[in-house]
Amino acid sequence: MTATTSATKSRRSLGTGWSALGFISPAVLVVAALLYAPFLYTVFYSFTDYDGLTSPKWVALDNFKKFLDDPALTTSVRNTLFWVVGTTIVPVAIGLLIALLSYGIKGGTLLRLPFMLPYALSGAGLGVIWGFILQSDGAANDLLRLLHLPGADISFLQQAPYNTIAMIVAMTWQQSGVNALLFLVGLQSIPTPPLEAARLDGASGFRMFRHITWPLLAPLTTVVVGLSLVASLKTFDIVWVTTQGGPGRSSETLAVTMYRDAFVSSDYGYGSAVALVLTLVTGAVTVAYLRFQIRGQEKLR
């Protein structure tokens, strides 16, 4: 009787497993078709000479050697690092400040609203708006001239590194609001007892933030910084719409270099190699950052 019962349970378990596989298989196939298959094709093309018309020609590591010898590589890497630092540190810091200043006060929602609205814009729309503002003798120059501030004669989009810095400012304007919203969620999730105990001990203001609020926000900060880090490494749309990487490729990022070589110059093999390098760099930086954060939290325990 026991053996029969055990066999029945095994059949039921097997049937449940096949049913679960049947439910998830469509999603797995869609992910494989839309993500994994294109990635594998990209990996293959990165080792070929392919113009999109003739058959791919195997060239082994030639595309990667060309990448390392590309004179535009230094500029792309430098600008990408600018984006990583600028759009990771500044929007996260401003978002945290907005969340702290607007949390728990009357009218805090209205205070956050102007910072949230820009997030509704796409990267291309952001590029169009700020391209109009930053064009030569545009709104930015007129405002600086009106206020008698330095920089009124600078062509922000025509001179490096002003063009990259100006676009980082634009991205900061867009991203600060959503970071503030994420930090606000984190503030609302902080348990009340630690805060009350700290107030009884006389903590307030910056001491409260440093010793209580900031440590409790650490897990969420890891997520916010990680998302900003990945987004900065893949920056493309605002750069392409605003300057197309110019003038003279002076504002290119690695993502723009990949797009230009693959879809403008029709050198799909080389463009695929750049895309693969960018993917590996993004993955390596993300893993290193997460491991660093995990080790830091383990030490605190």
Residue pairs with C-beta under 8 A, 6 or more apart in sequence:
39 279
42 272
42 275
42 276
43 272
43 276
44 56
45 56
45 268
45 269
45 272
46 63
46 64
46 269
46 272
46 273
46 275
46 276
47 58
47 59
47 60
47 61
47 63
47 269
47 273
48 56
48 57
48 58
48 59
48 63
48 269
48 272
49 56
49 57
49 59
49 62
49 63
49 269
50 56
50 57
50 268
50 269
50 272
51 266
51 267
51 268
52 266
52 268
56 269
59 269
63 269
63 270
63 272
63 273
64 273
64 277
66 270
66 273
67 73
67 270
67 273
67 274
67 277
70 257
72 249
72 252
72 257
73 257
75 249
75 250
75 252
76 249
76 252
76 253
76 254
76 256
76 257
77 254
79 161
79 164
79 251
79 252
79 253
80 232
80 233
80 235
80 253
80 254
82 161
82 164
82 165
82 168
83 164
83 168
83 171
83 232
83 233
83 235
83 253
84 229
84 232
84 233
86 165
86 168
86 171
86 172
86 232
87 168
87 171
87 172
87 175
87 228
87 231
87 232
87 235
88 225
88 228
88 229
88 232
90 168
90 172
91 171
91 172
91 175
91 176
91 179
91 228
92 179
92 221
92 224
92 225
92 228
94 172
94 176
94 179
94 180
95 175
95 176
95 177
95 178
95 179
95 180
95 181
95 182
95 183
95 224
96 179
96 180
96 183
96 217
96 221
98 111
98 112
98 115
98 176
98 177
98 180
98 183
99 112
99 179
99 180
99 181
99 183
99 184
99 186
99 187
100 183
100 187
100 209
100 213
101 111
102 108
102 109
102 111
102 112
102 180
102 184
103 184
103 187
103 188
105 111
112 177
112 180
112 181
112 184
114 177
115 176
115 177
115 180
116 177
116 178
116 180
116 181
117 177
118 126
118 173
118 174
118 177
119 174
119 175
119 177
119 178
121 129
121 174
122 237
123 236
123 237
123 238
123 241
124 237
124 238
124 241
126 170
126 171
126 174
126 237
126 238
126 241
127 167
127 170
127 237
127 238
127 239
127 240
127 241
127 242
128 241
129 170
130 166
130 167
130 170
130 238
130 242
131 157
131 241
131 242
131 243
132 138
132 139
133 139
133 140
134 140
134 156
134 157
134 166
134 170
134 242
135 157
136 155
136 157
136 158
140 156
140 166
141 151
141 152
141 153
141 154
141 156
144 150
144 151
144 152
145 152
154 162
155 162
156 162
156 163
156 166
157 163
157 166
157 242
157 243
158 247
160 250
160 251
163 242
163 243
163 250
163 251
164 251
167 238
167 239
167 242
167 243
167 251
170 238
170 242
171 235
171 238
175 228
175 231
179 224
179 228
182 220
182 223
182 224
183 217
183 220
183 221
183 224
185 220
186 216
186 217
186 220
186 221
187 213
187 217
189 220
190 213
190 216
190 217
191 216
194 212
194 216
195 208
195 212
195 213
198 208
198 211
198 212
199 208
203 211
203 212
215 300
218 297
218 300
219 297
222 290
222 293
225 289
226 286
226 289
226 290
229 285
229 286
229 289
230 282
230 286
233 254
233 255
233 278
233 281
233 282
233 285
234 255
234 278
234 282
235 253
235 255
236 253
236 255
236 256
236 259
239 245
239 251
239 252
239 253
239 255
239 256
240 256
240 259
243 251
244 256
245 251
245 252
245 253
245 256
245 257
245 260
249 257
252 260
254 274
254 277
254 278
254 281
255 278
257 274
258 271
258 274
258 275
258 278
259 271
260 271
261 267
261 270
261 271
261 274
262 268
262 270
262 271
262 272
262 274
262 275
263 271
265 271
